[in-house]
Amino acid sequence: MNSKHPKTMKPRNKKQQHIVDLSGRLRPLTTPQMNWALNSTINHYGYRLKSGMCTCMKCGHEWLESRNGMCLCPECGTQLEIKDTKERVIRDKSYFNVITTIEGYQVIRMFLMIVEMRKGLKAKPAFLEIGSYWIDCKGNTTVVGLQGTLGYYIDSFAFGSPLEIRRDNDAFRHISDEWVYPRIKVTDTIKRNGFKGSCHHIHPVTLFQELLTNPKAETLMKANEIELLRYLCYRPINKVDIEDYWNSIKIANRNGYKVNNSQMWIDTHQDVGALWQRHTIPKYVCPANLQEEHDRYVRKLQTIQEKEKKAEDIRKAQEREASFKEQKEKFFGIRINDGEIEVKVLESVEEYRQEAESQHICLFSAAYDQREDSLIFSARIDGRIIETIEVDLRTLKVVQSRGVCNQNTEYHDRIIRLINANTHLIKERITA
């Protein structure tokens, strides 16, 4: 069954039947709630003609307006964005939520507002309840909603369908995270667990479930550690981080340290843990400058990782040395010199590694030393690497010649001519 189109579910037990019955007893939207939705959840515009006459598309008032950008309607006081246009109609919609309670259930009610605004007329929005989340005292959730329809958009509903028990789905989860009417009513349990009237831009369903089931969420809410609470609620895997660093969180709280960037704070602790086990020392738990500490530990880890990689590369070079020598030893000793540039064959896998590291090329990581038909030269001036050259042993042609970061140098053409003029030295080794 496609989760975008929830299947109707008849109440399977007394609890679900009770929720359906309670759903029918919920009050209609109040005038303050509808006014708030119209004022706060959509953008409002003033449509202006070339003559300068501007119309508030919310209340229909007309006046002469010369300012650009934003202004206030002199009649209704709504902040408007001025648009120079001959259009006469705006159609818009928004989703919003009203959070309330009934018989011990925490209820998040989801509404759709549809507005058509015409020049000279007062806007008259229409409202429709899409569904609701019902959360019991143990954090269990039941969804009551409209039937979904087939289509490209997940928020397509059969508006004539009844509000019935539905499967939870992406559409309901997304809508329930939209605008929230600021006057929020919560159960006594949620209020006791620290909720003080704001969801703090946390998904309401997730927030209430965590406050009802997770003592750490309750502690963070009561301690006003909203950043860490938001981190905990963002995705299930984040709970593991909160659990791992809970002692550090308590130390930070005791020292009056506020976490303003939870992701960076957690990342820094992970970096510290990778270097040392110092999660319980206030100096590391409560850095004066989190950004600087984060960057410092990142650099330390990078240094360690680079050393480990270098050691691993050296080990790989040693492992590949025997087969490399068997293939290429007959070319060792070839030197080509034009008086300034010297071109020499690389004679060990370690030299391949050093050349790759110096020139920032993939000579070693791509295992050029193991390519049977490839011979690598290094062009140098006074011992300084200029370009690295690959010659095809089948055709004795230069496949590529590259400087630092695979860029050509001013010596590029000269190096290729020097190789081409001395391919007989390679051919002699092949036929020997």
C-alpha positions in Angstrom: 0.0 0.0 0.0 1.5 3.4 -1.0 2.0 5.5 2.1 1.0 8.6 0.2 -2.5 7.4 0.0 -3.6 6.1 3.4 -6.1 3.3 3.5 -9.3 3.8 5.5 -9.2 1.9 8.7 -12.3 1.2 10.7 -11.7 1.5 14.5 -10.3 -1.8 15.6 -10.8 -1.4 19.3 -12.6 0.7 21.9 -9.7 3.2 22.1 -9.8 4.0 18.4 -13.6 4.2 18.5 -13.4 6.6 21.4 -10.9 8.8 19.5 -13.2 8.9 16.5 -16.1 9.9 18.8 -13.9 12.6 20.5 -12.9 13.9 17.1 -16.5 14.7 16.3 -16.7 16.7 19.5 -13.8 19.1 18.8 -14.8 22.7 18.5 -14.8 24.5 15.1 -12.1 27.1 14.5 -12.6 30.3 16.4 -12.6 33.8 14.9 -9.2 34.6 16.5 -7.7 31.4 15.1 -9.0 32.1 11.5 -7.8 35.8 11.7 -4.4 34.6 12.8 -4.1 32.1 10.0 -5.1 34.8 7.4 -2.7 37.4 8.9 0.3 35.2 9.6 0.5 32.1 7.4 0.5 33.7 3.9 2.1 36.6 2.2 0.1 39.8 1.6 0.5 42.1 -1.4 -0.4 45.5 -2.6 -1.1 45.5 -6.3 -0.2 48.8 -7.9 -1.0 50.2 -11.3 1.2 52.6 -13.4 -0.9 55.5 -12.1 0.3 54.8 -8.6 -3.0 53.6 -7.3 -2.4 50.6 -5.0 -4.9 48.0 -3.7 -4.5 46.0 -0.5 -5.4 42.5 -1.7 -6.4 41.6 1.9 -9.0 44.3 2.7 -9.6 45.8 -0.7 -8.6 49.4 0.3 -7.1 51.6 -2.5 -4.7 54.5 -2.1 -2.0 56.4 -3.9 1.4 54.7 -3.0 4.8 55.8 -4.3 7.1 53.6 -2.1 8.6 50.4 -3.3 9.2 47.2 -1.3 7.2 46.8 1.9 4.6 49.1 3.3 1.6 49.1 5.7 -2.0 49.2 4.4 -3.4 52.5 5.8 -6.8 50.8 6.3 -6.1 47.4 7.9 -2.5 47.9 9.0 -1.3 44.7 7.2 2.3 44.6 6.0 2.2 44.4 2.2 4.8 43.7 -0.5 4.2 46.2 -3.3 3.9 44.6 -6.8 3.5 46.6 -10.0 1.0 44.5 -12.0 -2.3 44.6 -13.8 -3.3 41.3 -12.2 -6.5 41.4 -10.2 -6.6 38.0 -8.4 -4.4 36.1 -6.0 -5.0 32.4 -5.1 -3.0 31.1 -2.1 -3.2 28.4 0.5 -1.4 27.4 3.7 -1.5 24.6 6.3 -1.5 25.4 10.0 -2.1 23.5 13.3 -4.1 24.1 16.4 -2.8 22.3 19.4 -5.3 21.4 22.1 -6.5 18.6 24.5 -9.6 16.6 25.1 -10.1 13.9 27.8 -6.3 13.5 28.5 -5.3 13.3 24.8 -2.8 15.7 23.4 -4.3 16.7 20.0 -2.6 18.4 17.0 -5.3 19.5 14.6 -4.3 20.1 11.0 -6.1 22.7 8.9 -6.0 23.9 5.3 -6.7 27.5 4.5 -7.6 28.5 0.9 -7.8 32.1 0.0 -8.9 33.9 -3.2 -8.2 37.6 -3.1 -9.7 40.0 -5.6 -9.0 43.6 -6.2 -11.4 45.9 -4.4 -12.9 43.0 -2.3 -12.1 41.8 1.2 -10.4 38.4 1.3 -12.7 35.6 2.4 -10.7 32.5 3.3 -12.1 29.0 3.5 -11.0 26.5 6.1 -11.0 22.7 6.1 -9.7 20.3 8.7 -7.3 17.8 7.2 -6.8 15.6 10.2 -5.4 15.3 13.7 -2.8 13.5 15.7 -4.0 12.0 19.0 -1.2 11.3 21.6 -2.1 9.4 24.8 -0.3 9.7 28.1 2.2 7.0 27.1 3.2 8.7 23.9 1.2 6.4 21.6 -0.1 8.1 18.5 -3.3 7.7 16.5 -4.1 9.6 13.3 -7.6 10.7 12.2 -7.7 12.3 8.8 -9.1 12.6 5.3 -8.6 10.1 2.6 -5.5 10.7 0.4 -5.9 10.7 -3.4 -3.7 9.4 -6.2 -1.5 12.1 -7.7 1.9 13.7 -7.9 1.5 15.8 -4.8 1.5 14.1 -1.3 -0.9 16.7 0.1 -3.8 15.7 -2.2 -6.9 14.8 -0.3 -10.4 13.7 -1.1 -12.1 16.6 0.5 -15.5 14.9 0.6 -14.2 11.9 2.6 -14.9 11.5 6.3 -12.4 12.1 9.1 -11.5 8.5 10.0 -8.7 6.4 11.4 -5.8 6.5 8.9 -2.3 5.2 8.6 0.4 7.8 9.4 2.1 9.1 6.3 4.5 11.7 4.9 1.6 14.2 4.1 0.3 14.3 7.7 3.8 14.4 9.2 4.7 17.3 6.9 1.5 19.3 7.6 1.7 18.8 11.3 5.1 20.6 11.2 3.8 23.7 9.5 2.5 26.9 11.2 1.3 26.5 14.8 -1.4 28.7 16.4 0.5 30.4 19.2 -2.1 29.8 22.0 -1.2 26.1 22.7 -3.1 24.0 25.2 -1.3 20.9 26.6 -2.1 18.1 29.0 -1.1 18.4 32.7 1.5 15.7 32.1 3.2 17.6 29.3 3.1 20.8 31.3 4.6 19.0 34.3 7.4 17.7 32.1 8.5 21.2 31.3 6.5 22.5 28.4 6.0 26.3 28.7 3.9 27.3 25.7 6.3 27.0 22.7 7.3 24.2 20.5 10.6 26.0 19.7 10.4 25.0 16.0 10.4 21.3 16.9 7.9 19.0 15.3 5.0 19.1 17.7 4.2 15.4 17.5 7.8 14.4 18.1 8.2 16.9 20.9 5.2 15.7 22.8 6.1 12.0 22.3 9.6 12.7 23.7 8.3 14.7 26.6 6.0 11.9 27.5 8.4 9.0 27.1 12.0 10.2 27.3 13.3 11.5 30.7 16.2 13.2 29.0 13.9 15.2 26.8 12.1 16.3 29.9 15.4 17.3 31.6 16.5 19.3 28.6 13.2 21.1 28.4 13.2 22.0 32.1 16.9 23.1 31.9 16.0 25.3 28.9 18.5 23.4 26.7 16.4 24.0 23.7 19.2 23.5 21.1 20.0 20.0 22.5 16.3 19.2 22.7 15.9 20.2 19.1 18.9 18.0 18.2 17.4 15.0 20.1 14.0 15.4 18.4 15.4 15.9 14.9 15.9 12.3 14.0 15.9 9.0 16.0 19.7 8.4 15.6 20.5 11.6 17.5 19.1 10.0 20.7 22.2 7.8 20.7 24.5 10.9 20.7 22.5 12.5 23.6 22.8 9.2 25.5 26.6 8.9 24.8 27.3 12.5 26.0 24.7 12.8 28.7 27.4 13.1 31.4 29.0 16.0 29.5 25.6 17.6 29.1 25.1 17.5 32.9 28.5 19.0 33.4 27.8 21.8 31.0 24.5 22.5 32.8 26.2 22.6 36.2 28.8 25.0 34.9 26.1 27.3 33.4 27.3 26.5 29.8 24.6 26.9 27.1 24.9 24.9 23.9 24.1 27.2 21.0 25.1 24.9 18.2 24.2 21.4 19.1 25.6 19.7 16.0 29.0 21.4 16.3 29.1 20.7 20.1 28.4 17.0 19.5 30.9 16.9 16.6 33.6 18.5 18.8 32.9 15.9 21.6 33.2 13.1 19.0 36.6 14.6 17.9 37.8 14.9 21.5 36.7 11.3 22.1 38.7 10.1 19.0 41.8 11.8 20.5 41.4 11.3 24.2 38.7 10.2 26.7 38.0 13.7 28.2 34.2 14.0 28.0 33.9 14.8 31.7 36.5 17.5 32.0 34.8 21.0 32.1 37.6 22.5 30.0 36.7 20.3 27.1 32.9 20.2 27.8 32.5 23.9 28.0 34.8 25.6 25.4 34.9 29.4 25.5 34.9 29.4 21.7 33.2 26.4 20.3 34.1 27.1 16.6 37.8 27.5 17.4 37.8 24.3 19.5 35.9 22.4 16.8 38.4 23.5 14.1 41.4 22.8 16.3 40.3 19.2 17.0 39.4 18.7 13.3 43.0 19.7 12.4 44.5 17.4 15.0 42.4 14.5 13.7 43.4 15.3 10.1 47.1 15.3 11.1 46.7 11.9 12.8 44.8 10.5 9.8 47.4 11.8 7.4 50.1 10.1 9.4 48.1 6.9 9.5 47.5 7.1 5.7 51.2 7.7 5.0 52.2 4.7 7.1 49.6 2.6 5.3 50.8 3.8 1.9 54.4 2.9 2.8 53.2 -0.6 3.8 51.4 -1.0 0.5 54.5 0.2 -1.4 56.7 -2.4 0.3 54.1 -5.1 -0.6 54.1 -4.1 -4.2 57.9 -3.6 -4.5 58.8 -7.2 -5.6 56.3 -7.4 -8.5 57.3 -3.9 -9.6 61.0 -4.7 -9.7 60.3 -7.9 -11.6 58.5 -5.9 -14.3 60.5 -2.7 -14.5 64.1 -3.4 -13.3 65.4 -3.6 -16.9 64.6 0.1 -17.4 66.4 1.2 -14.2 69.2 3.7 -14.9 67.7 5.4 -17.9 68.7 9.1 -17.8 67.9 11.7 -20.4 69.4 15.2 -20.1 69.4 18.3 -22.3 71.7 20.3 -20.1 69.0 21.7 -17.9 66.2 19.2 -17.6 67.0 15.7 -16.5 64.4 12.9 -17.1 64.8 9.7 -15.1 62.9 6.5 -14.6 61.3 6.0 -11.2 63.0 2.9 -9.8 60.8 1.9 -6.7 57.3 2.0 -5.6 58.4 4.3 -2.8 59.5 6.8 -5.4 56.1 6.5 -7.0 54.5 7.3 -3.7 56.8 10.3 -3.0 56.3 11.7 -6.5 52.5 11.4 -6.1 52.6 13.1 -2.7 54.8 15.9 -3.9 52.9 16.6 -7.1 49.3 15.9 -5.8 48.6 13.3 -8.5 47.1 9.8 -8.4 50.3 8.1 -9.5 50.5 5.9 -6.4 46.8 5.5 -5.4 45.9 4.4 -9.0 48.8 1.8 -8.8 50.6 3.0 -12.0 53.6 0.9 -10.7 51.6 -2.2 -11.4 50.7 -1.4 -15.0 52.8 -3.7 -17.2 52.7 -1.5 -20.3 53.4 1.8 -18.5 56.8 3.3 -17.7 57.0 6.4 -15.5 59.6 9.1 -15.8 60.2 12.1 -13.6 61.5 15.4 -15.2 63.5 17.5 -12.8 65.6 20.7 -12.7 68.3 20.8 -10.0 66.4 17.9 -8.3 63.1 19.8 -8.3 60.2 17.8 -9.9 58.8 19.6 -12.9 56.5 17.1 -14.6 55.7 13.3 -14.3 55.6 11.5 -17.6 53.9 8.2 -18.6 55.2 6.3 -21.7 53.3 3.5 -23.3 55.8 0.6 -23.6 53.8 -0.9 -26.6 53.9 2.3 -28.8 56.8 4.2 -27.0 54.6 7.3 -27.1 54.1 9.8 -24.3 50.6 9.1 -22.9 50.7 12.1 -20.5 53.0 14.5 -18.9 51.7 16.5 -16.0 53.0 19.0 -13.4 51.6 19.7 -9.9 47.8 18.9 -9.7 47.9 17.5 -13.2 48.6 21.0 -14.8 51.0 21.5 -17.7 54.1 23.6 -17.0 56.1 25.9 -19.3 58.5 23.0 -19.9 55.7 20.7 -21.1 56.5 20.6 -24.8 60.2 20.6 -24.3 59.9 17.6 -22.0 57.8 15.6 -24.5 60.3 16.5 -27.4 63.2 15.3 -25.1 61.4 11.9 -24.5 60.4 11.4 -28.1 64.0 12.1 -29.2 65.3 9.3 -26.9 62.8 6.5 -27.2 65.5 4.3 -28.6 66.9 4.1 -25.0 63.7 2.4 -23.9 63.5 0.2 -27.0 67.0 -1.1 -26.4 66.0 -2.2 -22.9 62.9 -4.0 -24.2 64.8 -6.0 -26.8 67.8 -6.7 -24.7 
